[in-house]
Structure formats: structure tokens, C-alpha cells
Amino acid sequence: MDLKYTKMLISTSRWMKCNVVLLVFALITLFGYGCVAADQDPLNQEEAISPAPDYSQDFSWVSKPGVCEKPVDVFYVYPTIYDGQSPLNMDIRDHDLRFDAQHLVDIQASVYSESANIFAPYYRQMSFAVLDPEEDMFQNEYFRIGYEDVSRAFEYYLKHFNNGRPFILAGHSQGSMALIILMREHFKNPNLQKQLVAAYLIGYSVTSQDFKNYPWMKPATQAIDIGVIISYNTQAPETTGSPVLLPGAYCINPLNWATDEIPADKSLNLGAVFFSDTNSSIEREVVNYTGACVDKKTGALVTTPPDELDGGAFPPGVYHKYDYAFWYRNIEKNVNARCKNYFEQNRK
């Protein structure tokens, strides 16, 4: 299996710069997902990993409000934006990468901003260059470096910024991967379970095995249940080969917030939102853009958009980079509904 990853640009976010030749079920955690060619040894190219972020410093936060005006927080983790081979983890001091991370906050985390204060740490995420399709990515030593940053940032957030407010976890791709591990390792704590409004772990697979092995991780089954996980991976009918869609993947439909296979018509789509690559402004918004249904056999969220869209490094029909864009206004409304229900349930 020979996978080469060089440069790719994902339209709505500049997320990545990997031009990938995907010959297999690909190693991902995110968007482009790459691994070095077989004749390259990333360890021989490794430079010293940059210092761990100091989360007592504003420099280590992509977003950290000075004043928290909302009664709920969101702890958001951005997807992969780094494709370098030396070092093998992102240096958060890099100006261009800091811009890319901020851009992702603007075009993804903004869906939560009507309801929640946005906290988003920089973290030393793993590069596309060390991804290996034969490896459990959750055990990858470079992924673990990035995850440990996210874990420390979350602990610092709880101790110094949260002040007892309920919170949402949110991410995409590698960001969702980090939050899956965070929930596995931290959320056995009943106090954290009680504070959790919901976890939007979009663009990677939360599986039936996760729910079995970690009973505090619970799937959402309707529009307003709380303390639950929302997850899906968007693709066209009959599409195969998505590197983010794992066996046993759980999926909920963001148009009707159901997990059955009944199709949700495009009339339920409150608005797909497509952002500019350069200034994070909205380029176009389309009400009733496309419908969707859950495919229980594959765990995919299936849709047929009206536009011919560039899927980046993914196989044709895998709409990974549009996981937020297609359903933007529905997610925004749902976040508000779950927050309201959280306070209603906790007043009883």
C-alpha cells in the first residue's frame, strides 16, 4: 500500500494542504490524512517537538473570551491543519498555522457562538505525515502528544475559566478524535457528566464499542436529550472508502435528529452555510439545500447535494469537509435547544 500526501486545500476552511493519492482505507483522523511513502522513515526526519503550550498564557488559546456573557461554554478542538514531516507535531508558534486554526474557529465553532462562550486551545496535533493505515491512530505516539495538550487545556479550562457553568464539547476530525479520548479518560467523573450539555463529535466515528466500553458515553437519540454524543459522517449514496467511517459507527441525522433510516427532506434544512477561505465571511447561504438519511449498515449520513463539490483528498462522494457547512443552521438551532433543555432539566 503506497500512499503519498503532499498538498491539499479544503475549500471552506483552508484546513489542509495535502494533495493525496488515496489508494486505501486511509488513515485519518481528519481531512487529508496521509502517511509517508514506504521508503521514508519519519523518525529519521524528526526534529525536536516544540515546547508544550502553557495554558495560563493567552498565546496558547485560539479563543478565550475575556468576559463570559453566555450561561454555557463550548470547548472546541480544531481539525488537522498541519502536514509537515519535520517536526512531526504542529508548532503552535507558526503564524500561518495559527491563522488556519483561527479560521476553523470562525467557520465551525461559530455555530455554537449564539449559545456558548467559545474556548479553543492551540495544540500540537500530529501531522498527516505520520499517519499509518495499519495502526490504531488512538495509540499513535504523535497523536498522543496532541491529545495530552488537549487534555491539559481542558483541565486548565475547568480549573480557571469554567466557574461551574455547563459546557459543550465540540470538534471535527482529529479534533473529534481527541475529544473521544478525552471522554473515555475523563468523563467517568459524575460531576463532569452532570455539566455536559452535549458532545458534538463530528467528522469521526464514535462506535457501538465505545458505548459498550465506556457507559458514560451515551448516543443522542432525539433533538433535545442532554449529556449525549452527536456524531455523523456525510457522504453520497453508495460511496465507499471513507477513512473516517469506522465499522459500527453511530450516526444521527442533523435534519430531524433521529437515528432511524427515514429520509429527512431538504425542506427541513434550515440553511447550508459556505464560508470564504480568506476572511471567514459567509459567501453563500442556501435554505433547503439538501436532505439526508442515516444508512444503518454503514453508519454514514447519506445525502445528494445539488452542487458538484470538491471533496478534497477523499474518495468521490465523501463530503467530510462539509460536515458543518451542509447542516450549519440546523446545528445552530439544535445547540440552542439542548442548552434550553439542560437548564429546564436542572431546575427540576
Buried (B, 14 or more C-beta within 10 A) or exposed (E): EEBBBBEBBBBBBBBBBBBBEBEEBBBBBBBBBBBBEEEEEBEEBBEEBBEBBEBEEEEBBBBBBEEBEBEBBBBBBBBBBBBBBEBBBBBBEBEEBBEBBBBBBBBBBBBBBEBBBBBBBBBBBBBBBBBBBEBEBBEBEBBBBBBBBBBBBBEBBBEEBBEEBBBBBBBBBBBBBBBBBBBBEBBEEEEBBEBBBBBBBBBBBBBBEBBEEBEBBBBBEEBBBBBBBBBBBBBBEEBEBBBBBBEEBBBBBBBBBBBEEEBBEBEBBBBBBBBBBEEBEEEEBBEBBBBBBBBEEBBBBBBEBEEEBEBBBBBEBBBBBBBBBBBBBBBBBBBBEBBBBBEEEEEE
